[in-house]
Amino acid sequence: MRLLRLILESIAAVLVAAALVFVAGALIPRPFFQTGQTSQIPRTVLLLSNPIHTDIAFPADPDVLARLSFLRNENFQLTDPRIAWIVVGWGGRSFYLETPTWAELKFMPLMRGLTYDASAMHVEPIGTIDTNQPAIQRLLVSPEAFDAMLANMLASFQRDAEGKAVMIDGAGYGPNDRFFEAKGTFTALLGCNTWTGAILRAGGLRTGVWNPLPQSLVWSLKNYNDL
């Protein structure tokens, strides 16, 4: 009985510590102090979230499409005039590729996503987005901040010797989206939402110091910035 009690107390202590770290990750802002605001005409990016994942959408403006030209090949073009946004996300390679829907969830991709996995980039050009949806945050940033966010996002792609993105053959959820090899490794502690937070901070936005879930990332973004 004494051993069982010790084990239960240890488990409880670990759970409490994990909860405190999670809460602290949202409550402690990063960077700690607010940076100055610019008077320049802002540019728009969107934060898209669901219960477990976040993406960033960049407007399909000419300068953005030019920066994304290294993604293009015979199977993936960004020339359709109906494209309004380019939605980009980073995540665990196995979970991304093998779980297009929750109904197709498998044990091994889930375990890799909870432990250790290679990473992949998901890119989807789409049309108009209704930014009034609760799962979408419209963010206005300076032109310099926008460029910094875009540059940091682009730096996450692996490239071949010619500087082209490395597309993952046959991978995609539909006819328009594609997956590419990415830099970095995915873990439960440093996953898709911490990647998104890093991109947002590159643009001068403040988030929690550690946000492994969309809910804490969105909460900290709303509370530490004038949105």
Disulfide bonds with the S-S distance in Angstrom:
none
